[in-house]
């Protein structure tokens, strides 16, 4: 048994940020508990190798969601980082803050103090932006944000095609204007993946007042009445209790955090009883409200041999790897997602609800290219699906994976929204800017045009963008589905906090790594009892004719 001031469960995006900020005061003793092991090695640290770690048992928890009727009975994987740095060590390194409207909606839903004006100062505090738009971006934070070279002509063709379709380019979707197409930000610095471990955890460990324990499986939280006093974990055959003088912070992610709360007796009573767990607090929101982004990708055969396909042979891969190992430069130093953008799907929608990722190669997440050879691809998906799923433990054993049910496309609005996104995408791809490059559609295929054919394509090919969130929703105590208060305390308990993507009331626009880190940054001030950073006065872009026009 040992005693610390703070115990943080999880070394991922939010947990590492919290540990860094709590540890700035050297009098605090902080323990970080992580089941995963080392993140050292080229498969994680080399940006271009991103398809490997999320498909490896060594680095990924290997969760598989329930089979989905709406996806032709397919059961999608749900990769979560089982490694130092959590999912920030296995993700695609795409950096998207989200839209101002996302956070204003959070506040409207009861997350008081989490409006865009409230969170923008934390985004600034956490980042050093290389190439972003002043004064919207941070310049001296731990998290370095860079951009790829975008030297393939297909990147310019993508932006030009969107302009020809009537949309506008944006210089910085993380700055004044999200709406439009432009250069992508990535968590890459000096050619390396700049994960939460590299940005936050390692500098915190160097101070000497932070201890990291790996290989530990958190069993449950320990309580004295309503006060959380510690954590019970297993390491090998040992069961170990560690005590916290000040607080326990749960940052185990959208799957791990609700599962740990449920194993500790906090959750829907029926789920806990079924799992053989004594009910400490009947909280129906724990594990509910699960959200994700679904996407498909258009793959287009390319007339010219200019795509990254020419580098997918063993000799080229070896040369790219060698250059990265020795110089941290070349194709290995980019995630290749160097252009992306956001549009609105219709008039009367105040801010974007469709996201694009552009790649100058046709390739799947598992690294497999189509047999046809040269091609490019455009990922597209709606941002604000109305479907909701759940995470539920199946028994009291920490080693047993919880039941994950996303209920994709279960809301009647979801399929029409997705279908509309595909038609808007095809319109962009058919613009003159792509004429020198565009051959035929590899997928969905030029003949897939009717509602029925598009729906069948979506059901057969839609994939998760790996953005689970919402399972410990932040809100007011009066909301029966809220789990976490706006000060990030778990409602109904003392000295217990939860901060990660699980507390998002609604999924944000784009990839979730940036908002997850911001959540950790802001939570750290709440945990320390500090006044929040002063609100920002910056007014972001809203399309002046959003009520009349779609673009």
N, C-alpha and C positions, 0 to 999 in steps of 0.2 A: 504494500500500500504506500502510495506517495501523494504528496499534496502540492498543488500548484495554485496560482492566482486564477488563471484562465485555462480552460481546456477547449480546444477547437477540434471538432470532428470533421476531418476532410482537409486535404491540402490542395484543393482545386481553386477555381477562379476566385470565388468569394473568400474561402478559408485562408488562402495565402495572403490576400489583401488585408484581411482582418488581423492576421498574425503580425504582418509588417507594421500596421498602425498601432496596435496595442503594444508592440515591443519597442516603439520609439521612446517610451519612458522605461529606462533601464531597471527601475525598481519592480516592474511587473515580471513575474515568472509565468511563462506560457508553455503549454504542452500541446503539440499538434499530433493527432492520431491519424494514421493513414494505413490502409491495408496494402496498397500497391507498393512496389519497390522502385528501384532507381530508374530515372528517365535519361540516363547517360547513354549515348550511342547514336549513330547516324540515322537509324530508322525513325527516331523521334526528332532529333535536332535538325536534320536536313529537311527544309520545307517541301521540296519536291517529292519526298518519300511519304507524303501524307496518307496515301491509300494503304500503307502497310500496318501502322500501329492500331488503327481502328478495326483491323481484321485479325488481330493476334491475341490469343488467350492470355499471353503474358501481360498485356497492357489494357485489356478490355474486359469488363465484367461479363460480357457475353449474354446479356439479357435478350430474350426473345419475347416479343409481345404476343398477345392472343391472336389467333387467326381472325381475319376481318372479312365478314360477309361482303362488304362493299368493295373489297379488293380481290374478288374471286377466290376467297378462302385463303389468301396468302397471309402468312405470319411474318411480319417484318422484324428485322433485328433492331435493337435499341442500344447502340454502342455507348458505353460510359467509361470514362478513364479509370482504370485500376492501376495507378502509377502516380509517382510524385508529380504534382501539378494537375492531377485529375484530368478532366476532359480537355483542359487547355493544352495538354500534352499530346492529345490524339486528334484534335479537331482540324478543320481546314484552314485555320489561321485567318479567316475573313473577319474584319473588324467593322462592325456596324453598331452605332450607338442606339439606333431606333429613332422613331419620329417623335417630335415634340408632342404630337397628339396622343401618342401612347401613354405618356406620363401624366398628361392632363386628364386622360381617362382614368388612370389609376387613382388620381385624387378624387375624381367624381365618384368612384366606386368605394371610397372610404379610406384610401391610403393617404391620409392627411399628411402634408409635408413632402409628398413625392411627385409634385407637379414638375413640368419641364424646368420652370424657373428654379425649383429646389435642387434638381439633380444635375443640371448643367455645370454648376461649380465643381461637382465631384468628378464629372467626366474630365473637366479641365485639370483638376488636381492629379488625376491618376496617369495622364498621358504626356509623353513627349512626341509631338506630331512632326514628322519629317515630310513637309510638302503640303500640309493641311492649311486651311483658310484661317488667317488671323481676323478678328480676335476670338473666333469661336473655339479654337483648339488650345490644348495645353502645351506648354513648352518646357516643363521641368519635372514631369512625373516619372515614376519608375517604369511605366509601360511604354516602350518605344513602338511607334506606328510608322511603317514605311510603305512605299509603293513600288510595284514592279516596273521594269523598263518599258513595257508595252511596245516593244519594237517589232512585233508581228503586225503586218498591215491589216490583219483581220480585226484588231481592236479598233482602229480608226473607222473601218467599214461598219462595225456594229454601231458606234455612236452616230456616224453619218446617216446610217439607215434609219435610226430612231428619229433623227431630226427631219429626214425626208417624210417620215410618217406623221409628222406634226408635233412631236415631243421636243423638249429642249435638252441640251446638254447641261450638266452641272459640274462645276469645278471641284466640289467637295460635298458629297452626300452626307458627311458627318458634320458639315458646317451650317451655313445659312440655309441652303436649299437641298433637301433630300430628293425631291421629285426631279427625275431626269436620269440621263445615263452619263457615266464618266469613269475616271480612274478609281480602282479599288484600293482600299486600305488593308494592310495585313499586319498581323503581330509577328513581324520578322525584323531582326536587327542584326546588322553586320553579318548577314547571310544565315543566321540561325533562327530557329523557332523561338520567339520571345514569349514563352509560356508564363503563366502566373508563377511557376516555380523559379524561372530565371529572373523575372522582374521583381518579385516580392519575397518569395520564401528564402532563397539563398542569401540575399542581403540581410534578411531578418535573423537567420541562423548565425551569421557572422558576428552579431552583436553580443552573443553569449548568454542572453536571457531567454532564448527560445530553444526548446528541445523538440525534435521530430522523432517519433517512434513509428517505424514501418512494420508491415507484416502483422498488424493488429486488426482483428475483426471485432467491431463494436457490437456488443450484445444488447445492452440497454442502458438507459439513464437511471441514476440512483436519486432517490428523493428522501427528504425529511418533511413529511406533510406535503405542502405545495411548493417547497423550496427544492430546487435541483442542487444536489450537493456533489455529484460526481458521475463517473462513467464506469461501467463494467465492460471489460473486453477480454477476448481470448487471444492468446498467442501460443500456437502449437496446442499442447494439452493443458496449458496453464489458464486459469481464470484470474484476472487481475482487476482490482478496484483502484481507481485513482480519484482523488478528491480535489474539488475546486473551492478555493476560499471566496472567490468573487462571482464567477459565472461559468456556465457551460454554453458553448456556441455550436449549434448544429449547422454544418455547411457540407453535408454529404450529397447534395444535389437533388434533383426533382424525383429521383427514384429512391435514393438512400435516405433522405431526411424523413419523408413520411413513414418509411418502413421502420426506422429506428424509433420514431414516436409511437408507432403502433405496437412494436415489441415492448415498449415501456408502459403500455396501458393507456395511451392517449390516442383516441381515434374513434371510428364508428363502433358502437358497442357490439353490433351483430358481427362485424368482421373480427373483432378481438375475441369474442366468445367462441366463434367458429375455429379460430386459430389456437384456442386454449390459453389465452392471455387474460389475466385479471384486469378488469376495467378500472382504471384510475380516473379517467375523465372521458365522458362520451362526447367526442368532438367529430361530428359527421364530415367536416371539411378536410380532415387529415387523409390525404390520398385521393381526394376528389378534385375536380376542376383540371384534370390533366389535359394539356394542350400540346400541339406540335405543328410544324409546317410540313405539308406534303408537297412534293414537286415532281415534275416530269422533265425530261430533256428532249428538245428537238435536236436531232443529229442530221447534219447536212453534208453530203459528199462535196468535196472541194475540187474544183477544176485544176487548181495549181498545186504543185507539191511543196507547199510552204508551211504546212501545219506541223505540230509537234510529233506527228506519227513517225516521221523519219528518225526520231530519237528513241523509239520504243523497242529497238533491237538490243541485244546484250552488249555489243561493242560500244554503242553510243551511251548506254546506261553506265557502263564501266568508266568511260571517259568523263561523263557528267559527275559521277560519284567521286572520281579522283580529283577533279578540279575543285569540287566542293570541299573534300577532305583537306586539301593543301591550301586553298586560297579562300574558301567560303564565298565563292563567286560562281557565275555562270547560271545555267538553267536550274541547277540544284538549289540555288538560293532564293527561289520564288515558288509560291504555291500554284502559280500559273493562273490563278483567278485574279486577273489584273484589270478587268473592266466589269462593272455591274451597274445596276440602276433600278429605279422604282417608278411605277406609273399608277395612275388611278384607273380603275376598270370602268367607271361610268361617271356621268355628272351627278351632282348631289352627294358625292363622296369627298369630304374635305381634304383628305390627305391620302397618299398612295396606299394601295392594298394589294399590289402585285410586285414581286421582286424578280429580277433577272441576275443570273451569273453567266458570264460569257467565257468560253474556253476555246482556244485555237487548236483543239484536237477533239475528236469524238472518242470518249472513253467512259467506262463505268466507274463507280466508286471503288469497285474491287480491283481496278487497274486493268480491266480487259477492254481492248479496242475491238470495234467491229471488223470483220474480215475484209471489208471493202477497202480499207486503207485510209487515205487522206480525207479528213473531214473536220468540221468544227461543230460546237454544240452550244446550245442556249438553254440553261436551266430556268424553269419558270414555275411559280406556284403562288396561290393566293395567300395573303398574310394573316387574315383574321377569320379563319374558319370558326363556325359556331358550334362545332362538335366538341364534346367533352368526354374524357375518359377517366380512368381511376388506377390507382396503385394500391394493392391489398396484400398484406402478408398472408401466407398460407399456413404457417405454424409459428411457433415461438423461436425457431432456430435461425440464427443469423446467417448461417450458410445456405439456407433455402431461399432461392430467388423469389421475390414477390410476384404476384399475378399482375401483369401490366396489360390493360385494355384501353386502347386509344379511341375506339369507336369512330375511326376515320369516316368522313363523308356521311355521317349518320344524320346530320341536319339537312332538311330538304333544300336549303339554299346552297349547300356546298357544291354539289355537282354542277348546277348552272353557273356558279361563279368560276369554277375551274374551267369549264368549257369556254366561257368568255375569255379567260386568260389565254387559252390556246389560240383562239381566233385572232386576238390582238397581237400575239407573238408572231403568228404566220404572216400577218400584215407587215410587220417590221422586216422579217426575213425576206420578203418579196420586193423590197425597195431596190432602186437602181444601184445603190452603193455596194450591194452584194453581187451584182451581175458578173463582175470579173471572176468571182470565186464560187458562186452557188451552182451546183449541179442539181441533183435530185435529193429528196428527203430520204434519208436512211430510216428514220423514225420520226413521227408516226407513219409517214408514207404519203405521197401526194394525193392518193385516193381517199385518205381518211378525212372526210369533210363533214359528213352528216352528224347530227346530234348523237345518234345511236353509235356511230363509229367512233366518235371522239370519247363518248362515255366508256365504251369498251376498251379503248386505248388507256384511258386513265385508270380503270379498274385493274388492267393487266400490268401496267408499267409504273404507276405512281410509287415513289419511294419517299421514305422519311428524310427530311433534311437534318435529322438528329438534333432537334431543338425542343426536347421535353421541358415542360415548366408548369407552374401553377398549382402544385399539389399540396402546398401549405399556404393558401391564399392570405395575403395581407389585407386587413380591413378593420372595421370597428368592432368592438366587443359585442355590440348589439346584433351584428350579422352572424347568424348561426353557422354559416359556412366559412367564416373567417377563422384562421388558425393563428396568425401572427398579427400583433398590433403594429401601428405605424412606427413605433420605436423599436421594432424587430423582436420584442419580447413575445414568447409563446403565451397566448391568452390563457389566463387562469393560473399561471405559475410564476414563481419568482426565480431570479438568477438563471433563467433559461431563455436563450435567444436562438433564432433561426434566420440565417441569411444566406441565400443562394437563389437560383432560378425558381425554386419551389414557391417562393413567396409572391411571384408575379401575379397580380390579379387577372391580367390578360396578356397574352403573348405579344411581344414587341415586334415592330417591323424589322425584319432582317435576322441576322445571326445573333445568337444569345450570349456569346462570350463577353462582349463589351458591357452590356447591362448587368451581367452577373458580377463582374469585377466592380462596377460602380456600386452595386448593392452591398458588396463587402466594404468598400470605402465608406459609404454613408452609415452602414451599420456600426462600424468601429466608433464613430463619434457618438452614436446613441449608447453603445455599451459603456463607453468611458464617461458618459454623462456630460459631454461637451455640447456647447451650443452648435447647431448646424451651421454650415457655411452660409454667408449671406446670399439671399436670392439673387439670381441674375435678372438683368433688365432687358436682355437681348430678345428681339422679336424675330422668330424664324419665318421663313417663306411659307405662305399659303397661296395657292393659285387664286388670283383675283376673280376668276370666272368659274370657280369650282361648281357653283350651283347651276351654271348654264352649259358648260362644256366638259367633255371628258379629257381633252388635251389642250 
